[in-house]
């Protein structure tokens, strides 16, 4: 079937999907979600666009924000506060979101002051820069407080493509996934894994770059205290953190031995 006549509108709609969001679950994007499931080429283009937007967002995070700038921007926004009702449809997405992408790319060539302003608006309230140690510490705190609301069975409902299951773990049946809106300050997905010992085991996935992490899970956990073990690794722009209730033996039982760490 020739999709040429419909491909460009889908390109425009893809521009509107925010990195790390659940936009594809919005009824307004139902047609796009269906097309991505049926069209591998289109799904690949969508993934590349998401990665490009994530790279742009990450670049803005590197810019230091001058002291007091956030307060000044907030004050100006409060002065001009207005209420508006915006209606989105497939025709409106093209001018709105094409402009968004062009604006983000064009911002790279603006003066330093303008870039700082944009970075402050986009990243208002963002947390500190993560390190391997802080990732493990914060994830363990998150895991302890995680209420583990029952998620979707992965074999029935596919998880979001932008938060894939790690290929470095063994294949398991009965894996459930759920969205975690604020994992390390960013949207993410938690994969709750079945356990032979009866304890909890969760793989957290987020679009976050943390320098210093290995590209595969280590053979031994980097964190082991309070009866739990954890380790983190980075695959491209995707951060993985595996936490299990148990010792290093329990932790290693989830790793695929054929995809062991580099030596």
N, C-alpha and C positions, 0 to 999 in steps of 0.2 A: 504493500500500500504506500502511496506517495504522501509523505507528511510535509512536503515542502511548503504547502500553503498555510500549515498550522505551526510550523517550527518557529517562525519569528515571534508570534504572540507568546509562545511558551518561553522563548528567550527573555522576553520582557518581564514575564511573571516571575521568572527565576531571580531577576534582579531584586525583587521585593522581599525575598526570604532572608531574614537576618541570621547571622552566624550564631549557632548555639541555641536558637529559639525553637519553639514548637509550631512554627508557622505552617508546616505541612499538615498539621492536624486541624488547622482552621478550615471550616467549610468553604471559605472563599478560595482556598487553594486545592480543593478536592480534585479538580481536573489535572492540575500539575502533579499531585501525588500519584494519581493513576497513571499518567504518562511516564513518570519516572520509573514506576514499577514495571512497565511494559517495554520501555525503550532504553536499552543499555547505553547507547550512544548519548542520549539526552541525559541520563543519570550521570555519566562520566563528566559531561560539561557542567552539570550542576555542582558536582563535587569539586571540580577545579575552581569554579566561581566562589564557592564557600571558602576554599583554602586561600584564594586571593584576598577576599575580604578579611579573613582572619589575619593574614600577613599585614594588611594595611592597619588593622586594629592594633596588632602587636607593635607596629612601628610607632604608633602614637603613644603607646604606653611607655616607651623609652624616654619621652620628653619630660624633663623636670618642670614642675609647675611652680611658678613664683609664689612666694608667701602672700596670702591675702587675695589672690586672684579669684579663687572660688567664691569668696564672700562678695567681691565686687560684681561678679557675673550674676550671682543669685539675687543681689539687690536690684540690678537692672532688669532681670527677668520678672521680679515681683512688681516693678513699676509698670511694666507693659503687659501684665497678665490679662488674658482674654479667654473667653470660652468659645470653642468652635466645635462643630460637629462635622466630621469628615466622613464621607461615604466612599468606600473603595469598590471598584469593579474592575474587570479585566481591561477595559479601555483606559481607565484612569491610571493604572499601574505604570504604563509606559512613560508618560512625562514625569511622574513623581519619582520613580525609582531609578530611571535612567539618569535623572538629574542628580540623585543621591550618589551614584557611582562616579559620575563625572566630577562632582564636587569633591569627593574624597581623594580621587586621583589628582585633581588639580591642586588640592591643598598642599601637596608636596612641594610645589613651586612657589608657594606664598612666602611672605616674609616670616621671620622667626616669631614675631609677635602674633601674627594671625594663626600660625600653626599651634602655638601654645594655647590660644583661645579655643580653637577647635578641639584640641586634645583634652582640655579641661571640661568642655561640654560633654564630649563622648565618654570620657572616663571619670566623670564626677563621682567622687567617693570611692574610687578603686583602692584596693588594699596595697600592702607592701609587696615588693618583689619576692617571689617564692624562691627557696633554696631546697635542695634535696632533704635536708634535715627538717625544715619547717613544713614541707609537704607531708612527711611522715607523722610529725607531731600533731599537725592540725587534722590530718585524716583519722588518726586514732581517736582524737576528741570527737570528731564527727561520727565515727563508727559507734562509739560508746553511747552517744545521744540519739543515734539514728533509730527512729521508730519502726523502720522496715515495713511500711505499709505494703500490703500485697500488691505485687506488680503484675504485668502481663506475662503470660507464658510465651517464651521466645519461639517455641515451635508453632504457635498459633498466630501470634501477632509479631511481625518482624520489628526489631528495635530500630531506632532512628539511624539512618545510614551515616550521619556525621559523628555518631558515637559507637563505633563498631566494637564487637566483642574481640578480645585479644586472641590472635592465632597462636600465641605461645602457651596457652593453657590446653589441657586435655579436653576432648569433646565430652560433654556431659548432657544427660537428659534431665529435664525438669528445671532448667534455668529460667528464672523470672527476671524481668527488667522493669525499672521504674525511673521516672525523671526525678532529679534532685536539683531544684532551681538554684541553690546557693552552695555548691560544692567548691571550697577554696575560693569563694567569691565569684564563681562563674557557673552558668548552667552546666549540667552534666547528666550522666545516666549511671545508675547503680545496677549491677547484675548480681542478683542473689543466687549463690551456687549451692547445690545440694551437698550435704555433708554426711560422710560415713560415720563420723564420731558423734553426731548430734549437735555439734557447735555451729555457730554462725560463720559464714564465709561470704564476702562481698568483694566484687571487683568494681572499683569506681573509675569512670572514664570521663575525661574533660578535654576540651580544646584549650590547652595551656602549654606553653613552652617553659621548661625549667632546666636551665643549664646545669651540667654535671651529672645528669642521670644516665644510666646505661640504656642501650637500645633493646635489651632483652631482660627479662626478669632474672635477678641473681639466683644462684643455687641455694643460698641461705638468706633468710629474711634480714633486712637491715634494721628491723625494730622487733624487739621481743621483750615484753613486759606486761604485767597484769594478766597473764594467761593468754595473750594474743600475740600474733606475729604479723609483720607487714613488710612490704617492699614496693618500690616504685620504679617505673621505667618509662622511657619516652620513645615513641615511634612516630617520626615525622613531627607533626604538630599535635599529636594526640598523647595525652598523659594517662598512664594506667597506674592504679594503686590497688594492690591485692591485700586484703586484711582477712585473717582467719583467727578463729578462737582455737588456739592450740599451739604446739611447738613447731620447730623447724621441720619435723617429719610430716606433720599435717600440712604445713605450707607447701612442701615439695610435692605432696601427693596431687596437687592441682597443676603442676607444671608438666608440659609435654617434653619428655626426655629427648625426643628427636630434634627439638629446637632449643637446646641448652644455651647458656650464656657463652659469649666469646671468651677465648682464653688467649 
